[in-house]
Amino acid sequence: MSEVRKHFVVHGKVQGVGFRYTAKYLAVSLGLTGWARNEWDGTVTMEVQGRETLINKLLVGLNQNQFISIEWIDTKEIPLEEEKAFTVK
């Protein structure tokens, strides 16, 4: 299966609830790369790279966290990048 890279803007209760570190833990456990960053407007921006089925598992895992409340996610596919890890910015 080929890899994809997705750019997400996540809306909801996603700051101050461990979202970025939960995303990092899940991404590492699934073998995904990318990054997550808090934005000034209360959203979290993420770029995630790997197999699409694994990226979907990451999103499901984030949505199952009792402190995180995702209202909606803006998504677009972007070009692949060379990277080795998932980081929190």
Secondary structure in CASP SS format (residue, H / E / C, confidence):
PFRMAT SS
TARGET T0000
AUTHOR 0000-0000-0000
METHOD secondary structure of the structure
MODEL  1
M C 1.00
S C 1.00
E E 1.00
V E 1.00
R E 1.00
K E 1.00
H E 1.00
F E 1.00
V E 1.00
V E 1.00
H E 1.00
G E 1.00
K E 1.00
V C 1.00
Q C 1.00
G C 1.00
V C 1.00
G C 1.00
F H 1.00
R H 1.00
Y H 1.00
T H 1.00
A H 1.00
K H 1.00
Y H 1.00
L H 1.00
A H 1.00
V H 1.00
S H 1.00
L H 1.00
G C 1.00
L C 1.00
T E 1.00
G E 1.00
W E 1.00
A E 1.00
R E 1.00
N E 1.00
E C 1.00
W C 1.00
D C 1.00
G C 1.00
T C 1.00
V E 1.00
T E 1.00
M E 1.00
E E 1.00
V E 1.00
Q E 1.00
G E 1.00
R E 1.00
E H 1.00
T H 1.00
L H 1.00
I H 1.00
N H 1.00
K H 1.00
L H 1.00
L H 1.00
V H 1.00
G H 1.00
L H 1.00
N H 1.00
Q C 1.00
N C 1.00
Q C 1.00
F C 1.00
I C 1.00
S E 1.00
I E 1.00
E E 1.00
W E 1.00
I E 1.00
D E 1.00
T E 1.00
K E 1.00
E E 1.00
I E 1.00
P C 1.00
L C 1.00
E C 1.00
E C 1.00
E C 1.00
K C 1.00
A C 1.00
F E 1.00
T E 1.00
V E 1.00
K C 1.00
END
